[in-house]
Amino acid sequence: MGRIQGNLDHFLAHVLLPVLLFEPDIAALRSGPVPVAVGVGADSGDGVPALSARVPAERLGVEPLLFPGDHQGLALDVAACADIIHAAVA
């Protein structure tokens, strides 16, 4: 915990803040030649990681792909997530 606390100011200022301030260009995403898919962890709740997926998905008019777990699901259940992605693009 001490290491995390020691890096917290850097994390908040240089990692989290840019993520929170980022706004995707929805018009550019809509007009691109490739359909856009958005994924969200099924267990993510309504926190920042889930909202950062659900809001752009809603603005794009697409249903988000539901991955197992929370916002780290892609790293924790790679095979299941690969199956979901494959089914979405096949």
Order of alpha helices (4+ residues) and beta strands (2+ residues): alpha-alpha-alpha-beta-alpha-beta-alpha-alpha
